[in-house]
Amino acid sequence: MLTSERARVRRLGNFAFAMRGVTGIRRTRWLLNVRQVPRPPIERRAPQPVDAVDLAIAERLIAAHRTPSAPAAGENMWAWISENRQRELAERLAGDDPRALAQLLVAMFREDFVLGMAQGPLVWRANSRLEDQAWALKSVDSLVSLAEAAGVVPVENPEQGGSGLAFRGGLEGLLTALEEALGFRLDFPDVGAQSGLLVDGRLITPSTPDQVYAALRLDDAIRINLDTDSAAHPRVTEIGGGYGALCYWFLQRRPGVASYTIVDLPLVNAIQGYFLARALGPENVSFHGEAPSLVRILPDHALAEAAAPCDAVVNKDSMPEMPPEAMVEYLEWAKKNCRGVFYSYNQEAAGEFLGEAQGVVPAAVAELGGFERVRRETAWVRVGYVEEVYRCMAAAEARGERPHASQASPRRTSGPPSA
Ligand SMILES: C[S@@+](CC[C@H](N)C(=O)[O-])C[C@H]1O[C@@H](n2cnc3c(N)ncnc32)[C@H](O)[C@@H]1O
């Protein structure tokens, strides 16, 4: 529906998605008195004009994309997405015109090719006040969940009444307190023409709170489970990084990261590659075939090139959507090459796509063996998502080492992220 050629069907799809977001809010009591919830305006940023930096990045992306790879094939969700939503991007990457590619990328959050990893196009196209209000409600709910998880505001309790506790200092006050506790600004970088809430001069996308939350949890998993040296300078590998949000916020959260590698499908490499190169600086991000930088973007067929051993493997909202053999291949890679932790933030509803049930991470991990689960809990921000932290036993033992164990703090099995 979202990408139908019929405008009315698209509009309906867009509306349905905005409403579906409301069904996923955590504080359903708010719906009884929706007026108490601040709903700031939606900002729709204009694309920045293509400049020399964009052209240089686009040239590098075209060169990186020339390495041979099999197109995403088969009857799986991402083969479908690639076929139905990413054709124009694929054509421009395969062409020889950096400007044409850059023109697409400077407005990426309005384009269908990011659907499945960002809601930007849906928010941008929302064409009724009700849709705007639904996105605002969902975004504010997520922001409050993040603030609750970070301990910046008390948690609401339906048994005690008192709804809207987080707004006592206004939404601006909440945001300022949250930023102070986190140590970085929550404004989305001005890259790709994003859309989201405008609060006190910051653009907060509907998924920013969830991405920031995952970054805090990954940070916690590393600090709690790794030895002091590795925790201070971790080498992180992310599988299926979307447009690069988790990587971006994780790097805002903590200095000293030794390397952050993202392994993803080649077309999505271009999306995350452009976003991160613009948001972090082109010199900090390398593409396939280039000398490694702090952030390294690799296609799935180059998994063997990812730096090993690494200290943490992370997967957020993606292993279940991959073909089962791809999920197993990544887990095998982690088993062999990660000597620290595997952090999984996924749904496990095994919903069907094209008649195939999606994968379930804990089931696949249990079948493979070599991991010890040290934490499992539902996420504070995103309803229906499960966070798990596994210590990777096999790689460390194969090297005759003990798996990383924190000397700094006792092992913890649950609890909110440290702010
Ligand atoms: C729903 S998106 C989630 C993106 C990101 N982790 C997030 O939470 O925003 C799923 C991600 O998995 C990636 N993906 C799908 N199949 C893959 C595969 N076989 N290998 C690596 N990544 C894959 C997609 O390209 C996309 O980046």
The ligand as an SDF file (V2000), in Angstrom:
LIG
                    3D

 27 29  0  0  0  0  0  0  0  0999 V2000
   14.0050   -3.2290    9.7480 C   0  0  0  0  0  0  0  0  0  0  0  0
   15.5900   -2.7540    9.1820 S   0  0  0  0  0  0  0  0  0  0  0  0
   16.3090   -2.3320   10.7370 C   0  0  0  0  0  0  0  0  0  0  0  0
   17.4730   -1.4410   10.5920 C   0  0  0  0  0  0  0  0  0  0  0  0
   18.1450   -1.0110   11.8910 C   0  0  0  0  0  0  0  0  0  0  0  0
   18.7640   -2.1220   12.5620 N   0  0  0  0  0  0  0  0  0  0  0  0
   17.1630   -0.3150   12.7980 C   0  0  0  0  0  0  0  0  0  0  0  0
   16.7470   -0.8730   13.7920 O   0  0  0  0  0  0  0  0  0  0  0  0
   16.8130    0.8440   12.4890 O   0  0  0  0  0  0  0  0  0  0  0  0
   16.3710   -4.3120    8.7500 C   0  0  0  0  0  0  0  0  0  0  0  0
   17.8180   -4.1900    8.3440 C   0  0  0  0  0  0  0  0  0  0  0  0
   18.3220   -5.5160    8.0590 O   0  0  0  0  0  0  0  0  0  0  0  0
   19.0620   -5.4540    6.8620 C   0  0  0  0  0  0  0  0  0  0  0  0
   19.1510   -6.7830    6.2360 N   0  0  0  0  0  0  0  0  0  0  0  0
   18.1830   -7.5100    5.6580 C   0  0  0  0  0  0  0  0  0  0  0  0
   18.6810   -8.6700    5.1740 N   0  0  0  0  0  0  0  0  0  0  0  0
   20.0020   -8.6770    5.4500 C   0  0  0  0  0  0  0  0  0  0  0  0
   21.0770   -9.5870    5.2180 C   0  0  0  0  0  0  0  0  0  0  0  0
   20.8880  -10.7390    4.5830 N   0  0  0  0  0  0  0  0  0  0  0  0
   22.3110   -9.2450    5.6490 N   0  0  0  0  0  0  0  0  0  0  0  0
   22.5230   -8.0700    6.3110 C   0  0  0  0  0  0  0  0  0  0  0  0
   21.5480   -7.1810    6.5470 N   0  0  0  0  0  0  0  0  0  0  0  0
   20.3020   -7.4590    6.1330 C   0  0  0  0  0  0  0  0  0  0  0  0
   18.3070   -4.4410    6.0370 C   0  0  0  0  0  0  0  0  0  0  0  0
   19.0240   -3.9930    4.9340 O   0  0  0  0  0  0  0  0  0  0  0  0
   18.0580   -3.3760    7.0940 C   0  0  0  0  0  0  0  0  0  0  0  0
   19.1870   -2.5830    7.2650 O   0  0  0  0  0  0  0  0  0  0  0  0
  1  2  1  0
  2  3  1  0
  2 10  1  0
  3  4  1  0
  4  5  1  0
  5  6  1  0
  5  7  1  0
  7  8  2  0
  7  9  1  0
 10 11  1  0
 11 12  1  0
 11 26  1  0
 12 13  1  0
 13 14  1  0
 13 24  1  0
 14 15  1  0
 14 23  1  0
 15 16  2  0
 16 17  1  0
 17 18  1  0
 17 23  2  0
 18 19  1  0
 18 20  2  0
 20 21  1  0
 21 22  2  0
 22 23  1  0
 24 25  1  0
 24 26  1  0
 26 27  1  0
M  CHG  2   2   1   9  -1
M  END
$$$$
